[in-house]
Amino acid sequence: MNLFSFTGDLSHLASILILLYAIEKNRSIAGISLKTQSLYVLVYLTRYLNLFYKYFSLYNSLLKIVFIGSSSYTVYLMTNKYKKDIQANVDSFPSRYLIGGSFVLSLIFTYHYRIPDVLWSFSIWLEAVAILPQLFILQRTGEAENITTHYIFALGLYRALYIPNWIWRYFAEDRFDYISVLAGLIQTAIYSDFFYIYYNKVMKGKKFELPV
């Protein structure tokens, strides 16, 4: 635990709260990707299997429960309470390729060929690309509610903050997790265009719109 990882965790929690607030405030899931939210459920379920057999700390266990529970609850809201707003023709990114590609990468990049280790690696690679269906919706529609973009920004910031965390751990703990670093850099690169538009539009009080 260090300042960077703790701040990243706070940003991650903030993104979840912002998303749930946006859904309930608007009483709609318009503009939100069910595919992205479903991928995050898969990410947390495969990453946090050790919740049931390995204890690290109360903080660690609570975060795992919150991430699994909140992501599952979000999908529940989208597929039950607000399912009439699902836009399958817009949320049409082929997420099966993200799952398949992540699985292949988890077999190539893993520390041990044991089921928990392969699933952990799979979750890392899948998390790196899980936001793509959501960004695809933004690309298709060309605009989004600012509160939705706040959610995406907080989610991207969480992963970006882990870059200085990895640097810190390398020098302070002599630990280098190359799988997380590679996937995290890819994930941050995926967000780069969004960050640029977010800064030039939303941060200046304008509506999020993609340049024509």
Steps between C-alpha positions, in 0.01 A plus 500: 500500500628847409352839417473425127322167535271639770409801284444267207264289708308814603470602135373152417239518775403850386441373145258236630309751714481746210363232268233381745406862575469575129274200443267581790501876439408464134293185562655376181804311371506679165860545387636239741643178360355180642784312334763702686322450832464126437870477418584665832293240684708233327820689587424514872366146529812350339745728684357472848446125527756504782246692708362161598823335609771760564492797740725803453333777698157637588553787256589259220204272568252788521617643168458164331147463636411855397632457145329164445176616662476841334583374151245219534241746632563733206438218253188405696366856469575507130341165422198530729397842628607695190518229236265692269785749442745238371609600150639182346544671163731758661670279760621268226873470557604131453605440860557128437826594331612686811428194713671263256803724455538547875485125553773441241718767661442345843646174369803681356558740790456326832728440795382144558282260301254451781132586466503793750810654336366465145164646605676788674700576184180470294328757724791742463494486120122514483485803728742679267252480211161475678431870447512465119124427457426814702738712293346344189160636605653845540646469152165388357291771665762777493396638839418406858357639821774665704427278800566195282831645390589569866454127562728406208759756608508374861532143374788593271668708769496200735715299261724795409578551870631145516790597272678703773396223741697247296799734485483546878480127563795434271729733694353460849423127494717372214183358344412516130173348377556511125153363414320777688736762362454394137123473530480828694697688237273361227194599701630853559580535128142396416374783720741763360267648236213505749715682757595761241138569399383490863755766592417726207122463531365389837771662713419829327129473569398380156300195394705196408495480121740331266665730243342488156 
